[in-house]
Amino acid sequence: MLQYVNVNIDGANIRAPRGTSVLDTAIEYGICIPHLCHVSYLSDIGACRLCIVEHVVNGRSNITTSCTLNVEEGMVILTNTDRVRKLRRNIAELLVAQAPNSRAIQDMAVRCGVKEVRYPFRNADCVLCGRCVRVCAEVWQARAIGFVGRGKDRHVDYPFGVRPDFCKLCGSCVQLCPMTITPCDGPMKPGEEYLCGKCESQLMIAEPTPDSCVWCKLGESFGCGRYA
């Protein structure tokens, strides 16, 4: 039998099942918290950091990822403060600098209000969101791919770089990867990367209520929780 707790998110009193994450609760009630690595049917690891919120306890707030924070009785959460928006915008800017050839990441940068990219473009093909690793391990229980290395050398690969026989060739890793859909104008060549921003007009419908989900198109390319 489900047990429910009462939480307050952006001033709204919400009754949510105990054990549900703050992110899933917010999505369920139409409160927009940008996210990239989250997939509704996979475990959360807080890799992308985009879903950060302020968790207020005894008048003091801590910044934490909402996907890894479960709801508790009397919890107070702020998702759209100036502090959160500034930090989230910088995270999105770093992500688009790392991998500009992803429509999902370009869309997320726009959704987070990124107007320019101050960091050098790297044109990498992975942002270590872990979607592929988790679907392989948790849905297909194959563990055919995983994280390899540490620090700047960390990447996703097969064991010893060779596809194992127990890989089921299901293609789920590719389907969930945010790098599989390129920006509308096609792939950007090294040295010619830029912030696309062509979908900025989508934000016009969100301006009156910036913390409310208005089913904008900026979540389709990576499977936002509202599209899952």
C-alpha positions as CSV (number, residue, x, y, z in Angstrom):
1,M,0.0,0.0,0.0
2,L,1.4,3.4,-1.0
3,Q,2.2,5.9,1.7
4,Y,2.0,9.6,0.8
5,V,3.8,12.6,2.1
6,N,3.1,16.3,1.8
7,V,5.7,18.5,0.1
8,N,5.9,22.1,-1.0
9,I,7.4,22.8,-4.4
10,D,7.6,26.4,-5.5
11,G,4.8,27.3,-3.1
12,A,2.5,24.5,-4.3
13,N,1.4,21.9,-1.7
14,I,1.7,18.5,-3.3
15,R,0.8,15.0,-2.0
16,A,3.3,12.5,-3.4
17,P,4.1,8.8,-2.9
18,R,6.9,8.2,-0.4
19,G,10.1,7.2,-2.2
20,T,9.3,9.2,-5.3
21,S,12.1,11.6,-6.4
22,V,11.5,15.3,-6.3
23,L,12.1,15.5,-10.1
24,D,9.4,12.8,-10.9
25,T,7.0,14.5,-8.5
26,A,7.5,17.9,-10.1
27,I,7.1,16.4,-13.6
28,E,3.9,14.7,-12.6
29,Y,2.5,18.0,-11.4
30,G,3.6,20.0,-14.4
31,I,6.5,21.9,-12.7
32,C,9.4,22.2,-15.2
33,I,12.8,21.1,-14.0
34,P,15.2,20.8,-16.9
35,H,17.0,17.4,-17.0
36,L,19.1,15.4,-19.4
37,C,20.4,12.1,-17.8
38,H,17.1,11.2,-16.2
39,V,15.0,8.4,-17.7
40,S,11.8,7.6,-15.9
41,Y,12.3,3.8,-15.8
42,L,16.0,3.8,-14.9
43,S,17.9,4.6,-11.7
44,D,19.1,8.2,-11.3
45,I,22.7,9.1,-10.8
46,G,22.6,12.9,-11.1
47,A,25.2,12.9,-13.8
48,C,24.2,16.0,-15.8
49,R,23.4,18.2,-12.8
50,L,20.8,20.1,-14.8
51,C,18.0,19.2,-12.4
52,I,19.4,21.0,-9.4
53,V,17.0,22.6,-7.0
54,E,17.2,24.4,-3.6
55,H,16.2,22.2,-0.7
56,V,15.2,24.4,2.2
57,V,15.7,23.0,5.7
58,N,15.2,25.2,8.8
59,G,15.5,28.3,6.7
60,R,18.7,27.3,5.1
61,S,18.9,26.0,1.5
62,N,21.2,23.4,-0.1
63,I,21.7,22.9,-3.8
64,T,21.1,19.3,-4.8
65,T,20.0,17.3,-7.8
66,S,16.2,16.7,-7.7
67,C,16.5,13.3,-9.4
68,T,18.5,11.8,-6.5
69,L,16.4,13.5,-3.8
70,N,13.3,11.6,-2.6
71,V,10.3,13.4,-1.2
72,E,9.9,13.6,2.6
73,E,7.1,14.9,4.8
74,G,7.1,18.7,5.1
75,M,9.9,19.1,2.5
76,V,10.3,22.6,0.9
77,I,11.8,22.7,-2.6
78,L,12.5,25.8,-4.8
79,T,13.1,25.0,-8.5
80,N,13.3,28.4,-10.2
81,T,15.2,30.9,-8.0
82,D,17.8,33.2,-9.3
83,R,20.5,31.1,-7.7
84,V,19.3,27.9,-9.3
85,R,18.8,29.5,-12.7
86,K,22.3,30.9,-12.7
87,L,23.9,27.6,-11.8
88,R,21.8,25.6,-14.2
89,R,22.6,28.0,-17.0
90,N,26.3,27.6,-16.4
91,I,25.9,23.8,-16.4
92,A,24.0,23.9,-19.7
93,E,26.7,26.2,-21.2
94,L,29.4,23.7,-20.2
95,L,27.4,20.8,-21.7
96,V,26.8,22.5,-25.1
97,A,30.5,23.5,-25.2
98,Q,31.4,19.8,-24.6
99,A,29.0,18.4,-27.2
100,P,27.5,21.0,-29.5
101,N,26.5,18.3,-32.1
102,S,23.6,17.1,-30.0
103,R,20.2,18.6,-30.6
104,A,19.1,17.5,-27.2
105,I,21.9,19.5,-25.5
106,Q,21.4,22.5,-27.8
107,D,17.7,22.5,-26.9
108,M,18.5,22.2,-23.2
109,A,20.9,25.1,-23.4
110,V,18.2,27.2,-24.9
111,R,15.7,26.0,-22.3
112,C,18.1,27.0,-19.6
113,G,18.6,30.5,-21.0
114,V,22.1,30.2,-22.5
115,K,22.7,33.1,-24.8
116,E,26.4,32.6,-25.5
117,V,29.1,30.0,-24.9
118,R,32.1,31.3,-23.0
119,Y,34.0,28.0,-22.9
120,P,36.1,26.4,-25.7
121,F,34.1,24.0,-27.8
122,R,35.4,20.4,-27.6
123,N,33.0,18.7,-30.1
124,A,33.0,15.5,-28.0
125,D,30.7,12.6,-28.8
126,C,29.7,11.8,-25.1
127,V,28.8,13.8,-22.0
128,L,28.8,10.8,-19.7
129,C,25.1,11.0,-18.9
130,G,25.1,7.2,-18.3
131,R,21.8,6.6,-20.1
132,C,23.3,3.8,-22.2
133,V,25.1,2.2,-19.3
134,R,22.0,2.1,-17.2
135,V,19.6,0.7,-19.8
136,C,22.1,-2.0,-20.7
137,A,22.5,-3.0,-17.0
138,E,19.0,-2.4,-15.7
139,V,16.6,-3.2,-18.5
140,W,18.5,-5.8,-20.5
141,Q,20.8,-7.0,-17.6
142,A,23.6,-7.5,-20.0
143,R,26.2,-5.1,-18.6
144,A,27.9,-5.1,-22.0
145,I,29.1,-1.5,-21.7
146,G,30.2,0.6,-18.8
147,F,32.3,3.5,-17.6
148,V,36.0,3.1,-18.2
149,G,38.8,5.3,-16.8
150,R,38.8,8.3,-14.5
151,G,38.9,12.0,-14.8
152,K,39.4,13.4,-18.3
153,D,40.0,9.8,-19.5
154,R,36.6,8.5,-18.4
155,H,34.5,7.2,-21.2
156,V,31.9,4.5,-22.1
157,D,33.2,1.3,-23.7
158,Y,33.0,-2.4,-23.9
159,P,35.1,-4.5,-21.6
160,F,38.7,-4.3,-22.9
161,G,37.3,-2.4,-25.9
162,V,35.8,-5.5,-27.5
163,R,32.0,-6.1,-27.9
164,P,31.3,-9.1,-25.7
165,D,29.2,-12.1,-26.9
166,F,26.6,-11.3,-24.2
167,C,25.8,-7.9,-25.9
168,K,22.2,-8.4,-27.1
169,L,22.5,-5.9,-30.0
170,C,19.2,-4.4,-28.8
171,G,20.2,-0.9,-29.8
172,S,18.7,0.6,-26.6
173,C,22.0,2.3,-25.9
174,V,21.8,4.2,-29.2
175,Q,18.1,5.1,-28.8
176,L,18.7,6.7,-25.4
177,C,21.9,8.5,-26.3
178,P,21.4,12.3,-26.5
179,M,24.1,12.5,-29.2
180,T,22.1,10.5,-31.8
181,I,20.1,13.5,-33.1
182,T,22.2,16.3,-34.6
183,P,21.2,20.0,-34.7
184,C,18.7,21.0,-37.3
185,D,21.4,22.3,-39.7
186,G,23.4,19.1,-39.5
187,P,26.7,18.2,-37.9
188,M,29.1,20.9,-37.0
189,K,32.7,20.5,-38.2
190,P,35.6,20.9,-35.6
191,G,36.4,24.6,-35.3
192,E,33.0,25.7,-36.6
193,E,30.9,24.9,-33.6
194,Y,28.3,27.4,-32.4
195,L,25.2,27.8,-30.2
196,C,22.3,27.1,-32.4
197,G,19.4,28.8,-30.5
198,K,17.0,28.4,-33.4
199,C,14.3,27.0,-31.1
200,E,14.4,30.0,-28.8
201,S,10.9,31.0,-30.0
202,Q,9.6,27.9,-28.1
203,L,10.3,29.7,-24.9
204,M,7.7,32.4,-25.6
205,I,4.9,30.2,-24.3
206,A,6.8,29.6,-21.1
207,E,7.6,33.2,-20.3
208,P,4.4,33.9,-18.2
209,T,5.0,30.9,-16.0
210,P,8.7,30.0,-16.2
211,D,8.5,27.2,-13.6
212,S,5.5,25.5,-15.2
213,C,5.8,22.8,-17.9
214,V,4.1,24.0,-21.0
215,W,5.0,21.0,-23.2
216,C,7.5,22.9,-25.2
217,K,9.3,21.1,-28.1
218,L,12.6,21.4,-26.3
219,G,12.3,18.1,-24.6
220,E,11.4,15.8,-27.5
221,S,15.0,15.3,-28.7
222,F,16.1,13.6,-25.5
223,G,12.8,12.2,-24.1
224,C,11.9,14.7,-21.4
225,G,9.9,13.1,-18.6
226,R,6.7,14.6,-20.1
227,Y,7.4,12.8,-23.4
228,A,8.5,9.5,-21.9
